[in-house]
Amino acid sequence: MTVHKTVHKGGCFCGAVEIEVHGNAEAMGYCHCSSCRSWSASPVNAFTLWKPQNVKVTKGAEFLSGFKKSEMSDRQFCTKCGGHLMTDHP
């Protein structure tokens, strides 16, 4: 029997960084906190939560940088185009 794992791929605006996530999301939703509104430059930020072990940078890890706004929010972006990629909420 073949097991098919769902894989979703994404990346930054310029294509320097590519990521993929495996399996199913743990949760999806919207956040209205001031940190997420600042990050997305909008009144609401949509998100999908994945287990960290299911997220993989497949290209351009050297172009990843982060901004730790708080102890609970480490946001990752591409240093070439500024494209938002992911946030780690420990």
PyMOL Python script that loads the backbone (N, CA, C, O; Angstrom):
from pymol import cmd

cmd.read_pdbstr("""\
ATOM      1  N   MET A   1       0.839  -1.176   0.000  1.00  0.00           N
ATOM      2  CA  MET A   1       0.000   0.000   0.000  1.00  0.00           C
ATOM      3  C   MET A   1       0.887   1.242   0.000  1.00  0.00           C
ATOM      4  O   MET A   1       1.826   1.334   0.790  1.00  0.00           O
ATOM      5  N   THR A   2       0.598   2.183  -0.869  1.00  0.00           N
ATOM      6  CA  THR A   2       1.350   3.430  -0.953  1.00  0.00           C
ATOM      7  C   THR A   2       0.704   4.472  -0.056  1.00  0.00           C
ATOM      8  O   THR A   2      -0.509   4.674  -0.108  1.00  0.00           O
ATOM      9  N   VAL A   3       1.507   5.130   0.764  1.00  0.00           N
ATOM     10  CA  VAL A   3       1.014   6.198   1.620  1.00  0.00           C
ATOM     11  C   VAL A   3       1.375   7.523   0.964  1.00  0.00           C
ATOM     12  O   VAL A   3       2.543   7.791   0.683  1.00  0.00           O
ATOM     13  N   HIS A   4       0.367   8.345   0.725  1.00  0.00           N
ATOM     14  CA  HIS A   4       0.595   9.653   0.114  1.00  0.00           C
ATOM     15  C   HIS A   4       0.561  10.715   1.203  1.00  0.00           C
ATOM     16  O   HIS A   4      -0.424  10.852   1.929  1.00  0.00           O
ATOM     17  N   LYS A   5       1.639  11.453   1.303  1.00  0.00           N
ATOM     18  CA  LYS A   5       1.692  12.554   2.251  1.00  0.00           C
ATOM     19  C   LYS A   5       1.425  13.844   1.503  1.00  0.00           C
ATOM     20  O   LYS A   5       1.963  14.067   0.418  1.00  0.00           O
ATOM     21  N   THR A   6       0.609  14.677   2.076  1.00  0.00           N
ATOM     22  CA  THR A   6       0.336  15.974   1.483  1.00  0.00           C
ATOM     23  C   THR A   6       1.554  16.866   1.649  1.00  0.00           C
ATOM     24  O   THR A   6       2.113  16.964   2.741  1.00  0.00           O
ATOM     25  N   VAL A   7       1.964  17.513   0.573  1.00  0.00           N
ATOM     26  CA  VAL A   7       3.077  18.457   0.608  1.00  0.00           C
ATOM     27  C   VAL A   7       2.596  19.775   0.018  1.00  0.00           C
ATOM     28  O   VAL A   7       2.051  19.812  -1.085  1.00  0.00           O
ATOM     29  N   HIS A   8       2.803  20.855   0.765  1.00  0.00           N
ATOM     30  CA  HIS A   8       2.488  22.200   0.283  1.00  0.00           C
ATOM     31  C   HIS A   8       3.806  22.944   0.134  1.00  0.00           C
ATOM     32  O   HIS A   8       4.675  22.859   1.002  1.00  0.00           O
ATOM     33  N   LYS A   9       3.953  23.672  -0.966  1.00  0.00           N
ATOM     34  CA  LYS A   9       5.184  24.415  -1.221  1.00  0.00           C
ATOM     35  C   LYS A   9       4.892  25.904  -1.260  1.00  0.00           C
ATOM     36  O   LYS A   9       3.813  26.335  -1.668  1.00  0.00           O
ATOM     37  N   GLY A  10       5.873  26.678  -0.830  1.00  0.00           N
ATOM     38  CA  GLY A  10       5.744  28.126  -0.846  1.00  0.00           C
ATOM     39  C   GLY A  10       7.110  28.762  -0.905  1.00  0.00           C
ATOM     40  O   GLY A  10       8.128  28.074  -0.985  1.00  0.00           O
ATOM     41  N   GLY A  11       7.127  30.069  -0.865  1.00  0.00           N
ATOM     42  CA  GLY A  11       8.395  30.780  -0.901  1.00  0.00           C
ATOM     43  C   GLY A  11       8.192  32.275  -0.820  1.00  0.00           C
ATOM     44  O   GLY A  11       7.073  32.764  -0.668  1.00  0.00           O
ATOM     45  N   CYS A  12       9.283  32.980  -0.923  1.00  0.00           N
ATOM     46  CA  CYS A  12       9.256  34.436  -0.854  1.00  0.00           C
ATOM     47  C   CYS A  12       8.894  35.023  -2.221  1.00  0.00           C
ATOM     48  O   CYS A  12       8.707  34.285  -3.188  1.00  0.00           O
ATOM     49  N   PHE A  13       8.798  36.356  -2.293  1.00  0.00           N
ATOM     50  CA  PHE A  13       8.425  37.045  -3.532  1.00  0.00           C
ATOM     51  C   PHE A  13       9.435  36.835  -4.651  1.00  0.00           C
ATOM     52  O   PHE A  13       9.050  36.636  -5.803  1.00  0.00           O
ATOM     53  N   CYS A  14      10.724  36.877  -4.321  1.00  0.00           N
ATOM     54  CA  CYS A  14      11.756  36.824  -5.366  1.00  0.00           C
ATOM     55  C   CYS A  14      12.173  35.403  -5.724  1.00  0.00           C
ATOM     56  O   CYS A  14      12.880  35.204  -6.712  1.00  0.00           O
ATOM     57  N   GLY A  15      11.752  34.414  -4.944  1.00  0.00           N
ATOM     58  CA  GLY A  15      12.083  33.028  -5.237  1.00  0.00           C
ATOM     59  C   GLY A  15      13.396  32.549  -4.648  1.00  0.00           C
ATOM     60  O   GLY A  15      13.783  31.400  -4.863  1.00  0.00           O
ATOM     61  N   ALA A  16      14.092  33.406  -3.908  1.00  0.00           N
ATOM     62  CA  ALA A  16      15.371  33.009  -3.313  1.00  0.00           C
ATOM     63  C   ALA A  16      15.194  31.950  -2.231  1.00  0.00           C
ATOM     64  O   ALA A  16      16.059  31.093  -2.049  1.00  0.00           O
ATOM     65  N   VAL A  17      14.068  32.007  -1.509  1.00  0.00           N
ATOM     66  CA  VAL A  17      13.799  31.047  -0.434  1.00  0.00           C
ATOM     67  C   VAL A  17      12.556  30.240  -0.794  1.00  0.00           C
ATOM     68  O   VAL A  17      11.531  30.797  -1.188  1.00  0.00           O
ATOM     69  N   GLU A  18      12.664  28.930  -0.655  1.00  0.00           N
ATOM     70  CA  GLU A  18      11.524  28.048  -0.865  1.00  0.00           C
ATOM     71  C   GLU A  18      11.352  27.168   0.363  1.00  0.00           C
ATOM     72  O   GLU A  18      12.327  26.719   0.967  1.00  0.00           O
ATOM     73  N   ILE A  19      10.107  26.934   0.718  1.00  0.00           N
ATOM     74  CA  ILE A  19       9.794  26.083   1.864  1.00  0.00           C
ATOM     75  C   ILE A  19       8.751  25.057   1.448  1.00  0.00           C
ATOM     76  O   ILE A  19       8.036  25.241   0.463  1.00  0.00           O
ATOM     77  N   GLU A  20       8.676  23.978   2.212  1.00  0.00           N
ATOM     78  CA  GLU A  20       7.594  23.026   2.033  1.00  0.00           C
ATOM     79  C   GLU A  20       7.175  22.506   3.393  1.00  0.00           C
ATOM     80  O   GLU A  20       7.976  22.420   4.323  1.00  0.00           O
ATOM     81  N   VAL A  21       5.912  22.165   3.486  1.00  0.00           N
ATOM     82  CA  VAL A  21       5.366  21.586   4.711  1.00  0.00           C
ATOM     83  C   VAL A  21       4.725  20.257   4.347  1.00  0.00           C
ATOM     84  O   VAL A  21       4.134  20.111   3.277  1.00  0.00           O
ATOM     85  N   HIS A  22       4.847  19.302   5.238  1.00  0.00           N
ATOM     86  CA  HIS A  22       4.346  17.948   5.004  1.00  0.00           C
ATOM     87  C   HIS A  22       3.190  17.657   5.947  1.00  0.00           C
ATOM     88  O   HIS A  22       3.160  18.131   7.083  1.00  0.00           O
ATOM     89  N   GLY A  23       2.252  16.881   5.467  1.00  0.00           N
ATOM     90  CA  GLY A  23       1.136  16.464   6.301  1.00  0.00           C
ATOM     91  C   GLY A  23       0.030  17.495   6.333  1.00  0.00           C
ATOM     92  O   GLY A  23      -0.130  18.293   5.410  1.00  0.00           O
ATOM     93  N   ASN A  24      -0.721  17.462   7.401  1.00  0.00           N
ATOM     94  CA  ASN A  24      -1.858  18.364   7.556  1.00  0.00           C
ATOM     95  C   ASN A  24      -1.554  19.438   8.582  1.00  0.00           C
ATOM     96  O   ASN A  24      -0.811  19.215   9.537  1.00  0.00           O
ATOM     97  N   ALA A  25      -2.133  20.594   8.373  1.00  0.00           N
ATOM     98  CA  ALA A  25      -1.971  21.698   9.320  1.00  0.00           C
ATOM     99  C   ALA A  25      -2.603  21.323  10.657  1.00  0.00           C
ATOM    100  O   ALA A  25      -3.607  20.612  10.713  1.00  0.00           O
ATOM    101  N   GLU A  26      -1.996  21.816  11.723  1.00  0.00           N
ATOM    102  CA  GLU A  26      -2.551  21.600  13.061  1.00  0.00           C
ATOM    103  C   GLU A  26      -3.761  22.495  13.293  1.00  0.00           C
ATOM    104  O   GLU A  26      -4.712  22.110  13.974  1.00  0.00           O
ATOM    105  N   ALA A  27      -3.714  23.695  12.718  1.00  0.00           N
ATOM    106  CA  ALA A  27      -4.814  24.651  12.874  1.00  0.00           C
ATOM    107  C   ALA A  27      -4.666  25.752  11.832  1.00  0.00           C
ATOM    108  O   ALA A  27      -3.591  25.956  11.266  1.00  0.00           O
ATOM    109  N   MET A  28      -5.753  26.447  11.595  1.00  0.00           N
ATOM    110  CA  MET A  28      -5.757  27.626  10.734  1.00  0.00           C
ATOM    111  C   MET A  28      -6.617  28.675  11.413  1.00  0.00           C
ATOM    112  O   MET A  28      -7.536  28.344  12.162  1.00  0.00           O
ATOM    113  N   GLY A  29      -6.319  29.935  11.152  1.00  0.00           N
ATOM    114  CA  GLY A  29      -7.124  30.967  11.772  1.00  0.00           C
ATOM    115  C   GLY A  29      -6.705  32.365  11.379  1.00  0.00           C
ATOM    116  O   GLY A  29      -5.983  32.581  10.405  1.00  0.00           O
ATOM    117  N   TYR A  30      -7.182  33.303  12.168  1.00  0.00           N
ATOM    118  CA  TYR A  30      -6.893  34.716  11.965  1.00  0.00           C
ATOM    119  C   TYR A  30      -6.434  35.304  13.286  1.00  0.00           C
ATOM    120  O   TYR A  30      -6.913  34.908  14.348  1.00  0.00           O
ATOM    121  N   CYS A  31      -5.508  36.246  13.220  1.00  0.00           N
ATOM    122  CA  CYS A  31      -5.048  36.914  14.436  1.00  0.00           C
ATOM    123  C   CYS A  31      -5.187  38.418  14.257  1.00  0.00           C
ATOM    124  O   CYS A  31      -4.905  38.966  13.191  1.00  0.00           O
ATOM    125  N   HIS A  32      -5.627  39.069  15.319  1.00  0.00           N
ATOM    126  CA  HIS A  32      -5.809  40.516  15.312  1.00  0.00           C
ATOM    127  C   HIS A  32      -4.865  41.211  16.294  1.00  0.00           C
ATOM    128  O   HIS A  32      -5.023  42.405  16.547  1.00  0.00           O
ATOM    129  N   CYS A  33      -3.884  40.489  16.856  1.00  0.00           N
ATOM    130  CA  CYS A  33      -2.991  41.115  17.837  1.00  0.00           C
ATOM    131  C   CYS A  33      -2.136  42.189  17.155  1.00  0.00           C
ATOM    132  O   CYS A  33      -1.974  42.177  15.935  1.00  0.00           O
ATOM    133  N   SER A  34      -1.603  43.096  17.931  1.00  0.00           N
ATOM    134  CA  SER A  34      -0.828  44.205  17.353  1.00  0.00           C
ATOM    135  C   SER A  34       0.425  43.712  16.637  1.00  0.00           C
ATOM    136  O   SER A  34       0.835  44.306  15.640  1.00  0.00           O
ATOM    137  N   SER A  35       1.037  42.642  17.126  1.00  0.00           N
ATOM    138  CA  SER A  35       2.229  42.105  16.477  1.00  0.00           C
ATOM    139  C   SER A  35       1.894  41.578  15.080  1.00  0.00           C
ATOM    140  O   SER A  35       2.593  41.894  14.117  1.00  0.00           O
ATOM    141  N   CYS A  36       0.846  40.787  14.965  1.00  0.00           N
ATOM    142  CA  CYS A  36       0.453  40.238  13.655  1.00  0.00           C
ATOM    143  C   CYS A  36      -0.040  41.331  12.716  1.00  0.00           C
ATOM    144  O   CYS A  36       0.225  41.278  11.515  1.00  0.00           O
ATOM    145  N   ARG A  37      -0.749  42.317  13.245  1.00  0.00           N
ATOM    146  CA  ARG A  37      -1.211  43.419  12.383  1.00  0.00           C
ATOM    147  C   ARG A  37      -0.032  44.210  11.852  1.00  0.00           C
ATOM    148  O   ARG A  37      -0.044  44.623  10.692  1.00  0.00           O
ATOM    149  N   SER A  38       0.987  44.432  12.670  1.00  0.00           N
ATOM    150  CA  SER A  38       2.189  45.138  12.203  1.00  0.00           C
ATOM    151  C   SER A  38       2.921  44.318  11.155  1.00  0.00           C
ATOM    152  O   SER A  38       3.358  44.854  10.136  1.00  0.00           O
ATOM    153  N   TRP A  39       3.057  43.023  11.400  1.00  0.00           N
ATOM    154  CA  TRP A  39       3.767  42.122  10.490  1.00  0.00           C
ATOM    155  C   TRP A  39       3.100  42.089   9.119  1.00  0.00           C
ATOM    156  O   TRP A  39       3.776  42.126   8.091  1.00  0.00           O
ATOM    157  N   SER A  40       1.778  42.019   9.108  1.00  0.00           N
ATOM    158  CA  SER A  40       1.062  41.884   7.841  1.00  0.00           C
ATOM    159  C   SER A  40       0.629  43.224   7.252  1.00  0.00           C
ATOM    160  O   SER A  40       0.114  43.271   6.135  1.00  0.00           O
ATOM    161  N   ALA A  41       0.833  44.312   7.992  1.00  0.00           N
ATOM    162  CA  ALA A  41       0.408  45.652   7.552  1.00  0.00           C
ATOM    163  C   ALA A  41      -1.079  45.652   7.193  1.00  0.00           C
ATOM    164  O   ALA A  41      -1.493  46.248   6.199  1.00  0.00           O
ATOM    165  N   SER A  42      -1.864  44.976   8.017  1.00  0.00           N
ATOM    166  CA  SER A  42      -3.299  44.892   7.769  1.00  0.00           C
ATOM    167  C   SER A  42      -4.036  44.729   9.100  1.00  0.00           C
ATOM    168  O   SER A  42      -3.406  44.478  10.127  1.00  0.00           O
ATOM    169  N   PRO A  43      -5.347  44.867   9.089  1.00  0.00           N
ATOM    170  CA  PRO A  43      -6.097  44.740  10.340  1.00  0.00           C
ATOM    171  C   PRO A  43      -6.239  43.305  10.843  1.00  0.00           C
ATOM    172  O   PRO A  43      -6.653  43.083  11.981  1.00  0.00           O
ATOM    173  N   VAL A  44      -5.893  42.327   9.994  1.00  0.00           N
ATOM    174  CA  VAL A  44      -6.006  40.923  10.389  1.00  0.00           C
ATOM    175  C   VAL A  44      -4.944  40.115   9.643  1.00  0.00           C
ATOM    176  O   VAL A  44      -4.585  40.447   8.513  1.00  0.00           O
ATOM    177  N   ASN A  45      -4.448  39.065  10.274  1.00  0.00           N
ATOM    178  CA  ASN A  45      -3.433  38.211   9.659  1.00  0.00           C
ATOM    179  C   ASN A  45      -3.940  36.767   9.649  1.00  0.00           C
ATOM    180  O   ASN A  45      -4.275  36.216  10.698  1.00  0.00           O
ATOM    181  N   ALA A  46      -3.995  36.162   8.466  1.00  0.00           N
ATOM    182  CA  ALA A  46      -4.380  34.748   8.363  1.00  0.00           C
ATOM    183  C   ALA A  46      -3.143  33.886   8.608  1.00  0.00           C
ATOM    184  O   ALA A  46      -2.035  34.259   8.223  1.00  0.00           O
ATOM    185  N   PHE A  47      -3.335  32.738   9.245  1.00  0.00           N
ATOM    186  CA  PHE A  47      -2.193  31.868   9.527  1.00  0.00           C
ATOM    187  C   PHE A  47      -2.591  30.403   9.452  1.00  0.00           C
ATOM    188  O   PHE A  47      -3.766  30.048   9.551  1.00  0.00           O
ATOM    189  N   THR A  48      -1.586  29.572   9.275  1.00  0.00           N
ATOM    190  CA  THR A  48      -1.718  28.123   9.335  1.00  0.00           C
ATOM    191  C   THR A  48      -0.618  27.621  10.258  1.00  0.00           C
ATOM    192  O   THR A  48       0.541  28.002  10.095  1.00  0.00           O
ATOM    193  N   LEU A  49      -0.953  26.782  11.215  1.00  0.00           N
ATOM    194  CA  LEU A  49       0.026  26.251  12.164  1.00  0.00           C
ATOM    195  C   LEU A  49       0.450  24.847  11.750  1.00  0.00           C
ATOM    196  O   LEU A  49      -0.383  23.984  11.476  1.00  0.00           O
ATOM    197  N   TRP A  50       1.771  24.636  11.712  1.00  0.00           N
ATOM    198  CA  TRP A  50       2.358  23.346  11.357  1.00  0.00           C
ATOM    199  C   TRP A  50       3.312  22.918  12.458  1.00  0.00           C
ATOM    200  O   TRP A  50       3.922  23.762  13.113  1.00  0.00           O
ATOM    201  N   LYS A  51       3.445  21.633  12.665  1.00  0.00           N
ATOM    202  CA  LYS A  51       4.463  21.141  13.588  1.00  0.00           C
ATOM    203  C   LYS A  51       5.826  21.519  13.011  1.00  0.00           C
ATOM    204  O   LYS A  51       6.053  21.343  11.814  1.00  0.00           O
ATOM    205  N   PRO A  52       6.746  22.038  13.847  1.00  0.00           N
ATOM    206  CA  PRO A  52       8.065  22.461  13.346  1.00  0.00           C
ATOM    207  C   PRO A  52       8.797  21.377  12.563  1.00  0.00           C
ATOM    208  O   PRO A  52       9.483  21.684  11.588  1.00  0.00           O
ATOM    209  N   GLN A  53       8.665  20.125  12.969  1.00  0.00           N
ATOM    210  CA  GLN A  53       9.366  19.049  12.266  1.00  0.00           C
ATOM    211  C   GLN A  53       8.793  18.797  10.867  1.00  0.00           C
ATOM    212  O   GLN A  53       9.405  18.078  10.077  1.00  0.00           O
ATOM    213  N   ASN A  54       7.636  19.374  10.551  1.00  0.00           N
ATOM    214  CA  ASN A  54       7.024  19.206   9.234  1.00  0.00           C
ATOM    215  C   ASN A  54       7.323  20.366   8.286  1.00  0.00           C
ATOM    216  O   ASN A  54       6.873  20.362   7.140  1.00  0.00           O
ATOM    217  N   VAL A  55       8.077  21.353   8.754  1.00  0.00           N
ATOM    218  CA  VAL A  55       8.426  22.518   7.935  1.00  0.00           C
ATOM    219  C   VAL A  55       9.888  22.404   7.529  1.00  0.00           C
ATOM    220  O   VAL A  55      10.756  22.166   8.370  1.00  0.00           O
ATOM    221  N   LYS A  56      10.158  22.575   6.240  1.00  0.00           N
ATOM    222  CA  LYS A  56      11.522  22.410   5.739  1.00  0.00           C
ATOM    223  C   LYS A  56      11.846  23.524   4.742  1.00  0.00           C
ATOM    224  O   LYS A  56      11.074  23.784   3.819  1.00  0.00           O
ATOM    225  N   VAL A  57      12.985  24.174   4.935  1.00  0.00           N
ATOM    226  CA  VAL A  57      13.486  25.133   3.949  1.00  0.00           C
ATOM    227  C   VAL A  57      14.233  24.314   2.907  1.00  0.00           C
ATOM    228  O   VAL A  57      15.216  23.646   3.229  1.00  0.00           O
ATOM    229  N   THR A  58      13.776  24.359   1.663  1.00  0.00           N
ATOM    230  CA  THR A  58      14.360  23.528   0.613  1.00  0.00           C
ATOM    231  C   THR A  58      15.321  24.299  -0.281  1.00  0.00           C
ATOM    232  O   THR A  58      16.064  23.698  -1.058  1.00  0.00           O
ATOM    233  N   LYS A  59      15.311  25.615  -0.178  1.00  0.00           N
ATOM    234  CA  LYS A  59      16.205  26.439  -0.991  1.00  0.00           C
ATOM    235  C   LYS A  59      16.401  27.779  -0.292  1.00  0.00           C
ATOM    236  O   LYS A  59      15.455  28.354   0.248  1.00  0.00           O
ATOM    237  N   GLY A  60      17.638  28.269  -0.307  1.00  0.00           N
ATOM    238  CA  GLY A  60      17.925  29.627   0.134  1.00  0.00           C
ATOM    239  C   GLY A  60      17.946  29.887   1.625  1.00  0.00           C
ATOM    240  O   GLY A  60      17.670  31.006   2.056  1.00  0.00           O
ATOM    241  N   ALA A  61      18.267  28.882   2.426  1.00  0.00           N
ATOM    242  CA  ALA A  61      18.320  29.086   3.881  1.00  0.00           C
ATOM    243  C   ALA A  61      19.269  30.220   4.247  1.00  0.00           C
ATOM    244  O   ALA A  61      19.082  30.878   5.270  1.00  0.00           O
ATOM    245  N   GLU A  62      20.287  30.453   3.417  1.00  0.00           N
ATOM    246  CA  GLU A  62      21.239  31.532   3.692  1.00  0.00           C
ATOM    247  C   GLU A  62      20.609  32.917   3.560  1.00  0.00           C
ATOM    248  O   GLU A  62      21.191  33.905   4.008  1.00  0.00           O
ATOM    249  N   PHE A  63      19.422  32.999   2.949  1.00  0.00           N
ATOM    250  CA  PHE A  63      18.729  34.279   2.797  1.00  0.00           C
ATOM    251  C   PHE A  63      17.660  34.493   3.862  1.00  0.00           C
ATOM    252  O   PHE A  63      16.939  35.490   3.821  1.00  0.00           O
ATOM    253  N   LEU A  64      17.551  33.574   4.810  1.00  0.00           N
ATOM    254  CA  LEU A  64      16.588  33.730   5.901  1.00  0.00           C
ATOM    255  C   LEU A  64      17.170  34.593   7.001  1.00  0.00           C
ATOM    256  O   LEU A  64      18.328  34.437   7.388  1.00  0.00           O
ATOM    257  N   SER A  65      16.363  35.491   7.493  1.00  0.00           N
ATOM    258  CA  SER A  65      16.731  36.266   8.669  1.00  0.00           C
ATOM    259  C   SER A  65      15.480  36.381   9.517  1.00  0.00           C
ATOM    260  O   SER A  65      14.377  36.078   9.062  1.00  0.00           O
ATOM    261  N   GLY A  66      15.657  36.817  10.742  1.00  0.00           N
ATOM    262  CA  GLY A  66      14.516  36.889  11.635  1.00  0.00           C
ATOM    263  C   GLY A  66      14.456  38.181  12.412  1.00  0.00           C
ATOM    264  O   GLY A  66      15.440  38.910  12.543  1.00  0.00           O
ATOM    265  N   PHE A  67      13.280  38.437  12.917  1.00  0.00           N
ATOM    266  CA  PHE A  67      13.060  39.561  13.810  1.00  0.00           C
ATOM    267  C   PHE A  67      12.250  39.039  14.986  1.00  0.00           C
ATOM    268  O   PHE A  67      11.115  38.590  14.827  1.00  0.00           O
ATOM    269  N   LYS A  68      12.846  39.105  16.160  1.00  0.00           N
ATOM    270  CA  LYS A  68      12.189  38.585  17.359  1.00  0.00           C
ATOM    271  C   LYS A  68      11.504  39.747  18.068  1.00  0.00           C
ATOM    272  O   LYS A  68      12.111  40.437  18.886  1.00  0.00           O
ATOM    273  N   LYS A  69      10.235  39.950  17.744  1.00  0.00           N
ATOM    274  CA  LYS A  69       9.475  41.056  18.329  1.00  0.00           C
ATOM    275  C   LYS A  69       9.214  40.824  19.817  1.00  0.00           C
ATOM    276  O   LYS A  69       9.175  41.768  20.606  1.00  0.00           O
ATOM    277  N   SER A  70       9.037  39.556  20.188  1.00  0.00           N
ATOM    278  CA  SER A  70       8.803  39.215  21.591  1.00  0.00           C
ATOM    279  C   SER A  70       9.328  37.800  21.828  1.00  0.00           C
ATOM    280  O   SER A  70       9.772  37.134  20.893  1.00  0.00           O
ATOM    281  N   GLU A  71       9.278  37.354  23.055  1.00  0.00           N
ATOM    282  CA  GLU A  71       9.713  35.992  23.375  1.00  0.00           C
ATOM    283  C   GLU A  71       8.819  34.942  22.718  1.00  0.00           C
ATOM    284  O   GLU A  71       9.216  33.785  22.583  1.00  0.00           O
ATOM    285  N   MET A  72       7.630  35.336  22.315  1.00  0.00           N
ATOM    286  CA  MET A  72       6.681  34.398  21.714  1.00  0.00           C
ATOM    287  C   MET A  72       6.543  34.573  20.204  1.00  0.00           C
ATOM    288  O   MET A  72       5.661  33.971  19.591  1.00  0.00           O
ATOM    289  N   SER A  73       7.404  35.392  19.599  1.00  0.00           N
ATOM    290  CA  SER A  73       7.221  35.671  18.175  1.00  0.00           C
ATOM    291  C   SER A  73       8.556  35.916  17.481  1.00  0.00           C
ATOM    292  O   SER A  73       9.130  36.999  17.590  1.00  0.00           O
ATOM    293  N   ASP A  74       9.045  34.908  16.769  1.00  0.00           N
ATOM    294  CA  ASP A  74      10.278  35.021  15.994  1.00  0.00           C
ATOM    295  C   ASP A  74       9.904  34.906  14.522  1.00  0.00           C
ATOM    296  O   ASP A  74       9.659  33.807  14.025  1.00  0.00           O
ATOM    297  N   ARG A  75       9.860  36.031  13.829  1.00  0.00           N
ATOM    298  CA  ARG A  75       9.361  36.083  12.454  1.00  0.00           C
ATOM    299  C   ARG A  75      10.506  35.987  11.461  1.00  0.00           C
ATOM    300  O   ARG A  75      11.512  36.684  11.595  1.00  0.00           O
ATOM    301  N   GLN A  76      10.354  35.126  10.469  1.00  0.00           N
ATOM    302  CA  GLN A  76      11.392  34.870   9.474  1.00  0.00           C
ATOM    303  C   GLN A  76      11.021  35.517   8.141  1.00  0.00           C
ATOM    304  O   GLN A  76       9.861  35.493   7.729  1.00  0.00           O
ATOM    305  N   PHE A  77      12.019  36.095   7.474  1.00  0.00           N
ATOM    306  CA  PHE A  77      11.791  36.756   6.194  1.00  0.00           C
ATOM    307  C   PHE A  77      13.004  36.579   5.297  1.00  0.00           C
ATOM    308  O   PHE A  77      14.078  36.194   5.758  1.00  0.00           O
ATOM    309  N   CYS A  78      12.825  36.861   4.008  1.00  0.00           N
ATOM    310  CA  CYS A  78      13.901  36.783   3.024  1.00  0.00           C
ATOM    311  C   CYS A  78      14.691  38.085   3.046  1.00  0.00           C
ATOM    312  O   CYS A  78      14.107  39.167   2.985  1.00  0.00           O
ATOM    313  N   THR A  79      16.012  37.987   3.131  1.00  0.00           N
ATOM    314  CA  THR A  79      16.851  39.191   3.161  1.00  0.00           C
ATOM    315  C   THR A  79      16.978  39.850   1.793  1.00  0.00           C
ATOM    316  O   THR A  79      17.402  41.003   1.708  1.00  0.00           O
ATOM    317  N   LYS A  80      16.623  39.152   0.729  1.00  0.00           N
ATOM    318  CA  LYS A  80      16.711  39.734  -0.615  1.00  0.00           C
ATOM    319  C   LYS A  80      15.476  40.567  -0.958  1.00  0.00           C
ATOM    320  O   LYS A  80      15.607  41.664  -1.501  1.00  0.00           O
ATOM    321  N   CYS A  81      14.287  40.064  -0.650  1.00  0.00           N
ATOM    322  CA  CYS A  81      13.069  40.775  -1.050  1.00  0.00           C
ATOM    323  C   CYS A  81      12.206  41.217   0.129  1.00  0.00           C
ATOM    324  O   CYS A  81      11.260  41.982  -0.055  1.00  0.00           O
ATOM    325  N   GLY A  82      12.519  40.747   1.331  1.00  0.00           N
ATOM    326  CA  GLY A  82      11.725  41.107   2.503  1.00  0.00           C
ATOM    327  C   GLY A  82      10.456  40.288   2.661  1.00  0.00           C
ATOM    328  O   GLY A  82       9.667  40.534   3.573  1.00  0.00           O
ATOM    329  N   GLY A  83      10.253  39.315   1.780  1.00  0.00           N
ATOM    330  CA  GLY A  83       9.035  38.507   1.836  1.00  0.00           C
ATOM    331  C   GLY A  83       8.898  37.737   3.141  1.00  0.00           C
ATOM    332  O   GLY A  83       9.842  37.090   3.596  1.00  0.00           O
ATOM    333  N   HIS A  84       7.717  37.814   3.736  1.00  0.00           N
ATOM    334  CA  HIS A  84       7.424  37.089   4.972  1.00  0.00           C
ATOM    335  C   HIS A  84       7.327  35.609   4.664  1.00  0.00           C
ATOM    336  O   HIS A  84       6.703  35.216   3.678  1.00  0.00           O
ATOM    337  N   LEU A  85       7.945  34.779   5.506  1.00  0.00           N
ATOM    338  CA  LEU A  85       7.942  33.336   5.251  1.00  0.00           C
ATOM    339  C   LEU A  85       7.287  32.520   6.357  1.00  0.00           C
ATOM    340  O   LEU A  85       6.443  31.669   6.077  1.00  0.00           O
ATOM    341  N   MET A  86       7.658  32.765   7.596  1.00  0.00           N
ATOM    342  CA  MET A  86       7.094  31.969   8.687  1.00  0.00           C
ATOM    343  C   MET A  86       7.392  32.640  10.017  1.00  0.00           C
ATOM    344  O   MET A  86       8.246  33.521  10.121  1.00  0.00           O
ATOM    345  N   THR A  87       6.670  32.198  11.018  1.00  0.00           N
ATOM    346  CA  THR A  87       6.859  32.698  12.375  1.00  0.00           C
ATOM    347  C   THR A  87       6.954  31.510  13.310  1.00  0.00           C
ATOM    348  O   THR A  87       6.172  30.565  13.209  1.00  0.00           O
ATOM    349  N   ASP A  88       7.911  31.561  14.216  1.00  0.00           N
ATOM    350  CA  ASP A  88       8.043  30.520  15.229  1.00  0.00           C
ATOM    351  C   ASP A  88       7.480  31.066  16.531  1.00  0.00           C
ATOM    352  O   ASP A  88       7.918  32.105  17.024  1.00  0.00           O
ATOM    353  N   HIS A  89       6.512  30.360  17.078  1.00  0.00           N
ATOM    354  CA  HIS A  89       5.925  30.709  18.376  1.00  0.00           C
ATOM    355  C   HIS A  89       6.293  29.598  19.355  1.00  0.00           C
ATOM    356  O   HIS A  89       5.558  28.621  19.496  1.00  0.00           O
ATOM    357  N   PRO A  90       7.443  29.751  20.035  1.00  0.00           N
ATOM    358  CA  PRO A  90       7.880  28.669  20.943  1.00  0.00           C
ATOM    359  C   PRO A  90       6.905  28.417  22.084  1.00  0.00           C
ATOM    360  O   PRO A  90       7.143  27.542  22.918  1.00  0.00           O
TER     361      PRO A  90
END
""", "prot")
cmd.dss("prot")
cmd.show_as("cartoon", "prot")
cmd.util.cbc("prot")
cmd.orient("prot")
